[in-house]
Amino acid sequence: MSAEALVVLDRHYNSFHAYREGEANVYAVRVGSELKVRYSDFQAGRVVLRPLGMGFPVEVVEPAGGETANDLLAGRVVLVLRAV
């Protein structure tokens, strides 16, 4: 995602439960001091961040002590606006 993009988040939707059955969710996920926009899901106690493009690696994030995976979610992405 470029720095010129505006991402609109549904901050009330901060669960890994599918918004629409059978469709992947795109979330803004807190990784350290960054927010990353990725297809995200929860597996084996970790957050799996899948890239928007196949040329990038999959990332796995473990919640820090006292955090849950849902604590890492900033919200579900509902709209991305990008200047051309």
PDB file of N, CA, C and O in Angstrom, chain B, residues numbered from 101:
ATOM      1  N   MET B 101       0.855  -1.162   0.000  1.00  0.00           N
ATOM      2  CA  MET B 101       0.000   0.000   0.000  1.00  0.00           C
ATOM      3  C   MET B 101       0.904   1.229   0.000  1.00  0.00           C
ATOM      4  O   MET B 101       1.855   1.303   0.778  1.00  0.00           O
ATOM      5  N   SER B 102       0.614   2.169  -0.851  1.00  0.00           N
ATOM      6  CA  SER B 102       1.454   3.349  -0.945  1.00  0.00           C
ATOM      7  C   SER B 102       1.130   4.338   0.175  1.00  0.00           C
ATOM      8  O   SER B 102       0.072   4.273   0.800  1.00  0.00           O
ATOM      9  N   ALA B 103       2.067   5.250   0.408  1.00  0.00           N
ATOM     10  CA  ALA B 103       1.873   6.247   1.461  1.00  0.00           C
ATOM     11  C   ALA B 103       0.769   7.232   1.088  1.00  0.00           C
ATOM     12  O   ALA B 103       0.264   7.942   1.958  1.00  0.00           O
ATOM     13  N   GLU B 104       0.387   7.290  -0.179  1.00  0.00           N
ATOM     14  CA  GLU B 104      -0.639   8.220  -0.625  1.00  0.00           C
ATOM     15  C   GLU B 104      -2.045   7.651  -0.508  1.00  0.00           C
ATOM     16  O   GLU B 104      -2.998   8.280  -0.968  1.00  0.00           O
ATOM     17  N   ALA B 105      -2.196   6.497   0.085  1.00  0.00           N
ATOM     18  CA  ALA B 105      -3.512   5.864   0.190  1.00  0.00           C
ATOM     19  C   ALA B 105      -4.201   6.270   1.491  1.00  0.00           C
ATOM     20  O   ALA B 105      -3.559   6.492   2.517  1.00  0.00           O
ATOM     21  N   LEU B 106      -5.514   6.358   1.416  1.00  0.00           N
ATOM     22  CA  LEU B 106      -6.349   6.598   2.590  1.00  0.00           C
ATOM     23  C   LEU B 106      -7.151   5.326   2.820  1.00  0.00           C
ATOM     24  O   LEU B 106      -7.871   4.871   1.931  1.00  0.00           O
ATOM     25  N   VAL B 107      -7.029   4.755   4.007  1.00  0.00           N
ATOM     26  CA  VAL B 107      -7.705   3.503   4.331  1.00  0.00           C
ATOM     27  C   VAL B 107      -8.788   3.793   5.365  1.00  0.00           C
ATOM     28  O   VAL B 107      -8.517   4.382   6.411  1.00  0.00           O
ATOM     29  N   VAL B 108     -10.010   3.376   5.065  1.00  0.00           N
ATOM     30  CA  VAL B 108     -11.133   3.560   5.982  1.00  0.00           C
ATOM     31  C   VAL B 108     -11.349   2.235   6.706  1.00  0.00           C
ATOM     32  O   VAL B 108     -11.521   1.190   6.079  1.00  0.00           O
ATOM     33  N   LEU B 109     -11.336   2.297   8.050  1.00  0.00           N
ATOM     34  CA  LEU B 109     -11.470   1.098   8.870  1.00  0.00           C
ATOM     35  C   LEU B 109     -12.796   1.087   9.614  1.00  0.00           C
ATOM     36  O   LEU B 109     -13.299   2.123  10.049  1.00  0.00           O
ATOM     37  N   ASP B 110     -13.345  -0.110   9.746  1.00  0.00           N
ATOM     38  CA  ASP B 110     -14.468  -0.334  10.647  1.00  0.00           C
ATOM     39  C   ASP B 110     -13.849  -0.775  11.969  1.00  0.00           C
ATOM     40  O   ASP B 110     -13.566  -1.958  12.158  1.00  0.00           O
ATOM     41  N   ARG B 111     -13.639   0.166  12.880  1.00  0.00           N
ATOM     42  CA  ARG B 111     -12.940  -0.128  14.130  1.00  0.00           C
ATOM     43  C   ARG B 111     -13.800  -0.929  15.100  1.00  0.00           C
ATOM     44  O   ARG B 111     -13.286  -1.460  16.085  1.00  0.00           O
ATOM     45  N   HIS B 112     -15.088  -1.025  14.838  1.00  0.00           N
ATOM     46  CA  HIS B 112     -15.963  -1.825  15.691  1.00  0.00           C
ATOM     47  C   HIS B 112     -15.898  -3.298  15.324  1.00  0.00           C
ATOM     48  O   HIS B 112     -16.299  -4.159  16.107  1.00  0.00           O
ATOM     49  N   TYR B 113     -15.391  -3.584  14.130  1.00  0.00           N
ATOM     50  CA  TYR B 113     -15.284  -4.974  13.693  1.00  0.00           C
ATOM     51  C   TYR B 113     -13.848  -5.414  13.920  1.00  0.00           C
ATOM     52  O   TYR B 113     -13.006  -5.294  13.031  1.00  0.00           O
ATOM     53  N   ASN B 114     -13.573  -5.922  15.113  1.00  0.00           N
ATOM     54  CA  ASN B 114     -12.208  -6.305  15.466  1.00  0.00           C
ATOM     55  C   ASN B 114     -12.160  -7.751  15.950  1.00  0.00           C
ATOM     56  O   ASN B 114     -11.685  -8.053  17.045  1.00  0.00           O
ATOM     57  N   SER B 115     -12.668  -8.628  15.097  1.00  0.00           N
ATOM     58  CA  SER B 115     -12.693 -10.050  15.382  1.00  0.00           C
ATOM     59  C   SER B 115     -12.276 -10.797  14.124  1.00  0.00           C
ATOM     60  O   SER B 115     -12.497 -10.321  13.010  1.00  0.00           O
ATOM     61  N   PHE B 116     -11.676 -11.961  14.301  1.00  0.00           N
ATOM     62  CA  PHE B 116     -11.279 -12.762  13.152  1.00  0.00           C
ATOM     63  C   PHE B 116     -12.426 -13.592  12.592  1.00  0.00           C
ATOM     64  O   PHE B 116     -12.225 -14.351  11.644  1.00  0.00           O
ATOM     65  N   HIS B 117     -13.610 -13.465  13.150  1.00  0.00           N
ATOM     66  CA  HIS B 117     -14.771 -14.164  12.620  1.00  0.00           C
ATOM     67  C   HIS B 117     -15.103 -13.537  11.258  1.00  0.00           C
ATOM     68  O   HIS B 117     -15.132 -12.312  11.133  1.00  0.00           O
ATOM     69  N   ALA B 118     -15.352 -14.366  10.246  1.00  0.00           N
ATOM     70  CA  ALA B 118     -15.589 -13.883   8.886  1.00  0.00           C
ATOM     71  C   ALA B 118     -16.772 -12.913   8.828  1.00  0.00           C
ATOM     72  O   ALA B 118     -17.839 -13.186   9.376  1.00  0.00           O
ATOM     73  N   TYR B 119     -16.567 -11.787   8.163  1.00  0.00           N
ATOM     74  CA  TYR B 119     -17.627 -10.798   7.978  1.00  0.00           C
ATOM     75  C   TYR B 119     -18.681 -11.341   7.028  1.00  0.00           C
ATOM     76  O   TYR B 119     -19.880 -11.226   7.280  1.00  0.00           O
ATOM     77  N   ARG B 120     -18.218 -11.936   5.929  1.00  0.00           N
ATOM     78  CA  ARG B 120     -19.085 -12.647   4.983  1.00  0.00           C
ATOM     79  C   ARG B 120     -18.543 -14.050   4.838  1.00  0.00           C
ATOM     80  O   ARG B 120     -17.359 -14.238   4.558  1.00  0.00           O
ATOM     81  N   GLU B 121     -19.387 -15.019   5.023  1.00  0.00           N
ATOM     82  CA  GLU B 121     -18.972 -16.420   4.971  1.00  0.00           C
ATOM     83  C   GLU B 121     -18.290 -16.746   3.649  1.00  0.00           C
ATOM     84  O   GLU B 121     -18.816 -16.444   2.577  1.00  0.00           O
ATOM     85  N   GLY B 122     -17.117 -17.363   3.732  1.00  0.00           N
ATOM     86  CA  GLY B 122     -16.396 -17.792   2.540  1.00  0.00           C
ATOM     87  C   GLY B 122     -15.545 -16.729   1.878  1.00  0.00           C
ATOM     88  O   GLY B 122     -14.907 -17.016   0.865  1.00  0.00           O
ATOM     89  N   GLU B 123     -15.507 -15.510   2.405  1.00  0.00           N
ATOM     90  CA  GLU B 123     -14.701 -14.436   1.835  1.00  0.00           C
ATOM     91  C   GLU B 123     -13.577 -14.064   2.803  1.00  0.00           C
ATOM     92  O   GLU B 123     -13.766 -14.048   4.020  1.00  0.00           O
ATOM     93  N   ALA B 124     -12.421 -13.769   2.245  1.00  0.00           N
ATOM     94  CA  ALA B 124     -11.278 -13.358   3.066  1.00  0.00           C
ATOM     95  C   ALA B 124     -11.486 -11.927   3.562  1.00  0.00           C
ATOM     96  O   ALA B 124     -12.039 -11.083   2.856  1.00  0.00           O
ATOM     97  N   ASN B 125     -11.036 -11.676   4.777  1.00  0.00           N
ATOM     98  CA  ASN B 125     -11.120 -10.338   5.354  1.00  0.00           C
ATOM     99  C   ASN B 125      -9.779  -9.631   5.245  1.00  0.00           C
ATOM    100  O   ASN B 125      -8.723 -10.243   5.404  1.00  0.00           O
ATOM    101  N   VAL B 126      -9.835  -8.338   4.974  1.00  0.00           N
ATOM    102  CA  VAL B 126      -8.636  -7.504   4.967  1.00  0.00           C
ATOM    103  C   VAL B 126      -8.715  -6.638   6.220  1.00  0.00           C
ATOM    104  O   VAL B 126      -9.707  -5.948   6.453  1.00  0.00           O
ATOM    105  N   TYR B 127      -7.657  -6.688   7.020  1.00  0.00           N
ATOM    106  CA  TYR B 127      -7.607  -5.948   8.277  1.00  0.00           C
ATOM    107  C   TYR B 127      -6.385  -5.037   8.323  1.00  0.00           C
ATOM    108  O   TYR B 127      -5.401  -5.256   7.616  1.00  0.00           O
ATOM    109  N   ALA B 128      -6.467  -4.021   9.162  1.00  0.00           N
ATOM    110  CA  ALA B 128      -5.296  -3.267   9.585  1.00  0.00           C
ATOM    111  C   ALA B 128      -4.865  -3.913  10.897  1.00  0.00           C
ATOM    112  O   ALA B 128      -5.633  -3.965  11.858  1.00  0.00           O
ATOM    113  N   VAL B 129      -3.633  -4.401  10.925  1.00  0.00           N
ATOM    114  CA  VAL B 129      -3.122  -5.153  12.069  1.00  0.00           C
ATOM    115  C   VAL B 129      -1.905  -4.418  12.628  1.00  0.00           C
ATOM    116  O   VAL B 129      -1.026  -3.984  11.883  1.00  0.00           O
ATOM    117  N   ARG B 130      -1.873  -4.287  13.950  1.00  0.00           N
ATOM    118  CA  ARG B 130      -0.747  -3.629  14.619  1.00  0.00           C
ATOM    119  C   ARG B 130       0.409  -4.612  14.720  1.00  0.00           C
ATOM    120  O   ARG B 130       0.280  -5.689  15.303  1.00  0.00           O
ATOM    121  N   VAL B 131       1.554  -4.219  14.137  1.00  0.00           N
ATOM    122  CA  VAL B 131       2.786  -5.013  14.214  1.00  0.00           C
ATOM    123  C   VAL B 131       3.860  -4.060  14.717  1.00  0.00           C
ATOM    124  O   VAL B 131       4.394  -3.254  13.954  1.00  0.00           O
ATOM    125  N   GLY B 132       4.173  -4.158  16.005  1.00  0.00           N
ATOM    126  CA  GLY B 132       5.099  -3.190  16.607  1.00  0.00           C
ATOM    127  C   GLY B 132       4.458  -1.814  16.579  1.00  0.00           C
ATOM    128  O   GLY B 132       3.358  -1.630  17.101  1.00  0.00           O
ATOM    129  N   SER B 133       5.143  -0.837  15.967  1.00  0.00           N
ATOM    130  CA  SER B 133       4.610   0.525  15.880  1.00  0.00           C
ATOM    131  C   SER B 133       3.971   0.809  14.522  1.00  0.00           C
ATOM    132  O   SER B 133       3.630   1.955  14.230  1.00  0.00           O
ATOM    133  N   GLU B 134       3.803  -0.218  13.691  1.00  0.00           N
ATOM    134  CA  GLU B 134       3.213  -0.052  12.371  1.00  0.00           C
ATOM    135  C   GLU B 134       1.803  -0.637  12.302  1.00  0.00           C
ATOM    136  O   GLU B 134       1.435  -1.501  13.097  1.00  0.00           O
ATOM    137  N   LEU B 135       1.034  -0.156  11.347  1.00  0.00           N
ATOM    138  CA  LEU B 135      -0.222  -0.802  10.973  1.00  0.00           C
ATOM    139  C   LEU B 135       0.001  -1.391   9.591  1.00  0.00           C
ATOM    140  O   LEU B 135       0.425  -0.692   8.671  1.00  0.00           O
ATOM    141  N   LYS B 136      -0.283  -2.670   9.450  1.00  0.00           N
ATOM    142  CA  LYS B 136      -0.138  -3.324   8.157  1.00  0.00           C
ATOM    143  C   LYS B 136      -1.512  -3.735   7.665  1.00  0.00           C
ATOM    144  O   LYS B 136      -2.323  -4.265   8.425  1.00  0.00           O
ATOM    145  N   VAL B 137      -1.770  -3.489   6.391  1.00  0.00           N
ATOM    146  CA  VAL B 137      -3.036  -3.852   5.770  1.00  0.00           C
ATOM    147  C   VAL B 137      -2.807  -5.148   5.002  1.00  0.00           C
ATOM    148  O   VAL B 137      -2.059  -5.191   4.025  1.00  0.00           O
ATOM    149  N   ARG B 138      -3.478  -6.212   5.476  1.00  0.00           N
ATOM    150  CA  ARG B 138      -3.270  -7.538   4.890  1.00  0.00           C
ATOM    151  C   ARG B 138      -4.539  -8.379   5.019  1.00  0.00           C
ATOM    152  O   ARG B 138      -5.408  -8.104   5.847  1.00  0.00           O
ATOM    153  N   TYR B 139      -4.622  -9.400   4.185  1.00  0.00           N
ATOM    154  CA  TYR B 139      -5.578 -10.462   4.449  1.00  0.00           C
ATOM    155  C   TYR B 139      -5.091 -11.116   5.724  1.00  0.00           C
ATOM    156  O   TYR B 139      -3.916 -11.473   5.810  1.00  0.00           O
ATOM    157  N   SER B 140      -5.947 -11.287   6.714  1.00  0.00           N
ATOM    158  CA  SER B 140      -5.500 -11.767   8.018  1.00  0.00           C
ATOM    159  C   SER B 140      -6.433 -12.835   8.548  1.00  0.00           C
ATOM    160  O   SER B 140      -7.643 -12.797   8.329  1.00  0.00           O
ATOM    161  N   ASP B 141      -5.840 -13.790   9.251  1.00  0.00           N
ATOM    162  CA  ASP B 141      -6.633 -14.772   9.975  1.00  0.00           C
ATOM    163  C   ASP B 141      -5.868 -15.237  11.204  1.00  0.00           C
ATOM    164  O   ASP B 141      -4.705 -14.885  11.404  1.00  0.00           O
ATOM    165  N   PHE B 142      -6.530 -16.018  12.006  1.00  0.00           N
ATOM    166  CA  PHE B 142      -5.995 -16.469  13.284  1.00  0.00           C
ATOM    167  C   PHE B 142      -5.813 -17.974  13.210  1.00  0.00           C
ATOM    168  O   PHE B 142      -6.764 -18.711  12.947  1.00  0.00           O
ATOM    169  N   GLN B 143      -4.571 -18.434  13.447  1.00  0.00           N
ATOM    170  CA  GLN B 143      -4.275 -19.864  13.410  1.00  0.00           C
ATOM    171  C   GLN B 143      -3.276 -20.194  14.503  1.00  0.00           C
ATOM    172  O   GLN B 143      -2.232 -19.553  14.618  1.00  0.00           O
ATOM    173  N   ALA B 144      -3.601 -21.195  15.303  1.00  0.00           N
ATOM    174  CA  ALA B 144      -2.703 -21.732  16.332  1.00  0.00           C
ATOM    175  C   ALA B 144      -2.140 -20.644  17.245  1.00  0.00           C
ATOM    176  O   ALA B 144      -0.951 -20.651  17.566  1.00  0.00           O
ATOM    177  N   GLY B 145      -2.994 -19.709  17.662  1.00  0.00           N
ATOM    178  CA  GLY B 145      -2.569 -18.673  18.603  1.00  0.00           C
ATOM    179  C   GLY B 145      -1.774 -17.543  17.987  1.00  0.00           C
ATOM    180  O   GLY B 145      -1.224 -16.710  18.708  1.00  0.00           O
ATOM    181  N   ARG B 146      -1.701 -17.496  16.664  1.00  0.00           N
ATOM    182  CA  ARG B 146      -0.929 -16.461  15.965  1.00  0.00           C
ATOM    183  C   ARG B 146      -1.793 -15.784  14.917  1.00  0.00           C
ATOM    184  O   ARG B 146      -2.778 -16.345  14.438  1.00  0.00           O
ATOM    185  N   VAL B 147      -1.401 -14.563  14.571  1.00  0.00           N
ATOM    186  CA  VAL B 147      -2.056 -13.836  13.492  1.00  0.00           C
ATOM    187  C   VAL B 147      -1.229 -14.068  12.232  1.00  0.00           C
ATOM    188  O   VAL B 147      -0.026 -13.809  12.212  1.00  0.00           O
ATOM    189  N   VAL B 148      -1.886 -14.557  11.185  1.00  0.00           N
ATOM    190  CA  VAL B 148      -1.218 -14.809   9.914  1.00  0.00           C
ATOM    191  C   VAL B 148      -1.595 -13.687   8.960  1.00  0.00           C
ATOM    192  O   VAL B 148      -2.772 -13.475   8.665  1.00  0.00           O
ATOM    193  N   LEU B 149      -0.577 -12.966   8.478  1.00  0.00           N
ATOM    194  CA  LEU B 149      -0.783 -11.843   7.561  1.00  0.00           C
ATOM    195  C   LEU B 149      -0.404 -12.297   6.164  1.00  0.00           C
ATOM    196  O   LEU B 149       0.758 -12.602   5.893  1.00  0.00           O
ATOM    197  N   ARG B 150      -1.382 -12.340   5.284  1.00  0.00           N
ATOM    198  CA  ARG B 150      -1.142 -12.760   3.901  1.00  0.00           C
ATOM    199  C   ARG B 150      -1.083 -11.512   3.030  1.00  0.00           C
ATOM    200  O   ARG B 150      -1.917 -10.617   3.169  1.00  0.00           O
ATOM    201  N   PRO B 151      -0.107 -11.447   2.138  1.00  0.00           N
ATOM    202  CA  PRO B 151       0.064 -10.239   1.320  1.00  0.00           C
ATOM    203  C   PRO B 151      -1.065 -10.060   0.312  1.00  0.00           C
ATOM    204  O   PRO B 151      -1.753 -11.015  -0.049  1.00  0.00           O
ATOM    205  N   LEU B 152      -1.241  -8.826  -0.133  1.00  0.00           N
ATOM    206  CA  LEU B 152      -2.219  -8.539  -1.167  1.00  0.00           C
ATOM    207  C   LEU B 152      -1.713  -9.040  -2.517  1.00  0.00           C
ATOM    208  O   LEU B 152      -2.510  -9.406  -3.382  1.00  0.00           O
ATOM    209  N   GLY B 153      -0.377  -9.059  -2.704  1.00  0.00           N
ATOM    210  CA  GLY B 153       0.245  -9.560  -3.923  1.00  0.00           C
ATOM    211  C   GLY B 153       1.071 -10.797  -3.627  1.00  0.00           C
ATOM    212  O   GLY B 153       1.677 -10.900  -2.560  1.00  0.00           O
ATOM    213  N   MET B 154       1.099 -11.721  -4.544  1.00  0.00           N
ATOM    214  CA  MET B 154       1.786 -12.997  -4.323  1.00  0.00           C
ATOM    215  C   MET B 154       3.309 -12.857  -4.272  1.00  0.00           C
ATOM    216  O   MET B 154       3.984 -13.804  -3.867  1.00  0.00           O
ATOM    217  N   GLY B 155       3.865 -11.735  -4.660  1.00  0.00           N
ATOM    218  CA  GLY B 155       5.304 -11.543  -4.664  1.00  0.00           C
ATOM    219  C   GLY B 155       5.891 -11.174  -3.315  1.00  0.00           C
ATOM    220  O   GLY B 155       7.084 -10.888  -3.223  1.00  0.00           O
ATOM    221  N   PHE B 156       5.086 -11.176  -2.276  1.00  0.00           N
ATOM    222  CA  PHE B 156       5.539 -10.790  -0.952  1.00  0.00           C
ATOM    223  C   PHE B 156       5.368 -11.954   0.012  1.00  0.00           C
ATOM    224  O   PHE B 156       4.515 -12.816  -0.203  1.00  0.00           O
ATOM    225  N   PRO B 157       6.174 -11.990   1.080  1.00  0.00           N
ATOM    226  CA  PRO B 157       6.099 -13.128   2.011  1.00  0.00           C
ATOM    227  C   PRO B 157       4.907 -13.039   2.967  1.00  0.00           C
ATOM    228  O   PRO B 157       4.380 -11.961   3.241  1.00  0.00           O
ATOM    229  N   VAL B 158       4.508 -14.198   3.458  1.00  0.00           N
ATOM    230  CA  VAL B 158       3.505 -14.294   4.511  1.00  0.00           C
ATOM    231  C   VAL B 158       4.203 -13.972   5.828  1.00  0.00           C
ATOM    232  O   VAL B 158       5.332 -14.410   6.047  1.00  0.00           O
ATOM    233  N   GLU B 159       3.551 -13.215   6.706  1.00  0.00           N
ATOM    234  CA  GLU B 159       4.103 -12.894   8.024  1.00  0.00           C
ATOM    235  C   GLU B 159       3.251 -13.560   9.098  1.00  0.00           C
ATOM    236  O   GLU B 159       2.037 -13.700   8.949  1.00  0.00           O
ATOM    237  N   VAL B 160       3.901 -13.963  10.173  1.00  0.00           N
ATOM    238  CA  VAL B 160       3.210 -14.536  11.322  1.00  0.00           C
ATOM    239  C   VAL B 160       3.553 -13.683  12.533  1.00  0.00           C
ATOM    240  O   VAL B 160       4.726 -13.438  12.815  1.00  0.00           O
ATOM    241  N   VAL B 161       2.521 -13.227  13.252  1.00  0.00           N
ATOM    242  CA  VAL B 161       2.711 -12.343  14.403  1.00  0.00           C
ATOM    243  C   VAL B 161       2.140 -13.026  15.633  1.00  0.00           C
ATOM    244  O   VAL B 161       0.997 -13.482  15.624  1.00  0.00           O
ATOM    245  N   GLU B 162       2.936 -13.096  16.688  1.00  0.00           N
ATOM    246  CA  GLU B 162       2.462 -13.642  17.957  1.00  0.00           C
ATOM    247  C   GLU B 162       2.115 -12.489  18.888  1.00  0.00           C
ATOM    248  O   GLU B 162       2.896 -11.547  19.027  1.00  0.00           O
ATOM    249  N   PRO B 163       0.952 -12.555  19.523  1.00  0.00           N
ATOM    250  CA  PRO B 163       0.609 -11.515  20.501  1.00  0.00           C
ATOM    251  C   PRO B 163       1.611 -11.517  21.658  1.00  0.00           C
ATOM    252  O   PRO B 163       2.082 -12.569  22.090  1.00  0.00           O
ATOM    253  N   ALA B 164       1.924 -10.323  22.146  1.00  0.00           N
ATOM    254  CA  ALA B 164       2.831 -10.204  23.291  1.00  0.00           C
ATOM    255  C   ALA B 164       2.122 -10.688  24.545  1.00  0.00           C
ATOM    256  O   ALA B 164       0.905 -10.877  24.542  1.00  0.00           O
ATOM    257  N   GLY B 165       2.874 -10.888  25.609  1.00  0.00           N
ATOM    258  CA  GLY B 165       2.299 -11.352  26.869  1.00  0.00           C
ATOM    259  C   GLY B 165       1.131 -10.499  27.322  1.00  0.00           C
ATOM    260  O   GLY B 165       1.231  -9.272  27.360  1.00  0.00           O
ATOM    261  N   GLY B 166       0.032 -11.135  27.664  1.00  0.00           N
ATOM    262  CA  GLY B 166      -1.149 -10.423  28.124  1.00  0.00           C
ATOM    263  C   GLY B 166      -2.055  -9.944  27.004  1.00  0.00           C
ATOM    264  O   GLY B 166      -3.148  -9.451  27.282  1.00  0.00           O
ATOM    265  N   GLU B 167      -1.644 -10.070  25.752  1.00  0.00           N
ATOM    266  CA  GLU B 167      -2.467  -9.663  24.621  1.00  0.00           C
ATOM    267  C   GLU B 167      -3.133 -10.875  23.986  1.00  0.00           C
ATOM    268  O   GLU B 167      -2.642 -12.000  24.081  1.00  0.00           O
ATOM    269  N   THR B 168      -4.244 -10.622  23.346  1.00  0.00           N
ATOM    270  CA  THR B 168      -4.868 -11.648  22.521  1.00  0.00           C
ATOM    271  C   THR B 168      -4.665 -11.251  21.059  1.00  0.00           C
ATOM    272  O   THR B 168      -4.261 -10.125  20.768  1.00  0.00           O
ATOM    273  N   ALA B 169      -4.941 -12.162  20.156  1.00  0.00           N
ATOM    274  CA  ALA B 169      -4.808 -11.858  18.733  1.00  0.00           C
ATOM    275  C   ALA B 169      -5.727 -10.702  18.340  1.00  0.00           C
ATOM    276  O   ALA B 169      -5.351  -9.863  17.521  1.00  0.00           O
ATOM    277  N   ASN B 170      -6.927 -10.652  18.917  1.00  0.00           N
ATOM    278  CA  ASN B 170      -7.857  -9.568  18.590  1.00  0.00           C
ATOM    279  C   ASN B 170      -7.355  -8.207  19.053  1.00  0.00           C
ATOM    280  O   ASN B 170      -7.768  -7.183  18.511  1.00  0.00           O
ATOM    281  N   ASP B 171      -6.468  -8.180  20.050  1.00  0.00           N
ATOM    282  CA  ASP B 171      -5.884  -6.910  20.493  1.00  0.00           C
ATOM    283  C   ASP B 171      -5.012  -6.287  19.408  1.00  0.00           C
ATOM    284  O   ASP B 171      -4.786  -5.077  19.419  1.00  0.00           O
ATOM    285  N   LEU B 172      -4.522  -7.089  18.479  1.00  0.00           N
ATOM    286  CA  LEU B 172      -3.663  -6.587  17.411  1.00  0.00           C
ATOM    287  C   LEU B 172      -4.448  -5.968  16.263  1.00  0.00           C
ATOM    288  O   LEU B 172      -3.878  -5.252  15.440  1.00  0.00           O
ATOM    289  N   LEU B 173      -5.751  -6.236  16.199  1.00  0.00           N
ATOM    290  CA  LEU B 173      -6.571  -5.722  15.101  1.00  0.00           C
ATOM    291  C   LEU B 173      -6.963  -4.272  15.342  1.00  0.00           C
ATOM    292  O   LEU B 173      -7.513  -3.937  16.391  1.00  0.00           O
ATOM    293  N   ALA B 174      -6.678  -3.411  14.365  1.00  0.00           N
ATOM    294  CA  ALA B 174      -7.141  -2.030  14.438  1.00  0.00           C
ATOM    295  C   ALA B 174      -8.545  -1.922  13.857  1.00  0.00           C
ATOM    296  O   ALA B 174      -9.314  -1.040  14.238  1.00  0.00           O
ATOM    297  N   GLY B 175      -8.880  -2.827  12.928  1.00  0.00           N
ATOM    298  CA  GLY B 175     -10.210  -2.838  12.338  1.00  0.00           C
ATOM    299  C   GLY B 175     -10.208  -3.483  10.970  1.00  0.00           C
ATOM    300  O   GLY B 175      -9.157  -3.747  10.386  1.00  0.00           O
ATOM    301  N   ARG B 176     -11.409  -3.730  10.471  1.00  0.00           N
ATOM    302  CA  ARG B 176     -11.580  -4.328   9.150  1.00  0.00           C
ATOM    303  C   ARG B 176     -11.553  -3.222   8.105  1.00  0.00           C
ATOM    304  O   ARG B 176     -12.193  -2.184   8.277  1.00  0.00           O
ATOM    305  N   VAL B 177     -10.817  -3.443   7.029  1.00  0.00           N
ATOM    306  CA  VAL B 177     -10.716  -2.453   5.960  1.00  0.00           C
ATOM    307  C   VAL B 177     -12.018  -2.476   5.156  1.00  0.00           C
ATOM    308  O   VAL B 177     -12.441  -3.527   4.672  1.00  0.00           O
ATOM    309  N   VAL B 178     -12.645  -1.312   5.021  1.00  0.00           N
ATOM    310  CA  VAL B 178     -13.888  -1.225   4.249  1.00  0.00           C
ATOM    311  C   VAL B 178     -13.717  -0.443   2.958  1.00  0.00           C
ATOM    312  O   VAL B 178     -14.528  -0.579   2.042  1.00  0.00           O
ATOM    313  N   LEU B 179     -12.663   0.382   2.871  1.00  0.00           N
ATOM    314  CA  LEU B 179     -12.474   1.207   1.676  1.00  0.00           C
ATOM    315  C   LEU B 179     -11.018   1.647   1.613  1.00  0.00           C
ATOM    316  O   LEU B 179     -10.424   1.999   2.632  1.00  0.00           O
ATOM    317  N   VAL B 180     -10.448   1.627   0.420  1.00  0.00           N
ATOM    318  CA  VAL B 180      -9.106   2.166   0.187  1.00  0.00           C
ATOM    319  C   VAL B 180      -9.208   3.157  -0.956  1.00  0.00           C
ATOM    320  O   VAL B 180      -9.667   2.818  -2.047  1.00  0.00           O
ATOM    321  N   LEU B 181      -8.776   4.392  -0.699  1.00  0.00           N
ATOM    322  CA  LEU B 181      -8.736   5.436  -1.711  1.00  0.00           C
ATOM    323  C   LEU B 181      -7.278   5.758  -1.989  1.00  0.00           C
ATOM    324  O   LEU B 181      -6.487   5.977  -1.072  1.00  0.00           O
ATOM    325  N   ARG B 182      -6.940   5.783  -3.262  1.00  0.00           N
ATOM    326  CA  ARG B 182      -5.542   6.002  -3.624  1.00  0.00           C
ATOM    327  C   ARG B 182      -5.469   7.046  -4.726  1.00  0.00           C
ATOM    328  O   ARG B 182      -6.200   6.973  -5.714  1.00  0.00           O
ATOM    329  N   ALA B 183      -4.583   8.014  -4.552  1.00  0.00           N
ATOM    330  CA  ALA B 183      -4.374   9.031  -5.579  1.00  0.00           C
ATOM    331  C   ALA B 183      -3.621   8.406  -6.740  1.00  0.00           C
ATOM    332  O   ALA B 183      -2.721   7.590  -6.543  1.00  0.00           O
ATOM    333  N   VAL B 184      -3.991   8.792  -7.945  1.00  0.00           N
ATOM    334  CA  VAL B 184      -3.305   8.241  -9.125  1.00  0.00           C
ATOM    335  C   VAL B 184      -2.425   9.273  -9.757  1.00  0.00           C
ATOM    336  O   VAL B 184      -1.769   8.994 -10.761  1.00  0.00           O
TER     337      VAL B 184
END
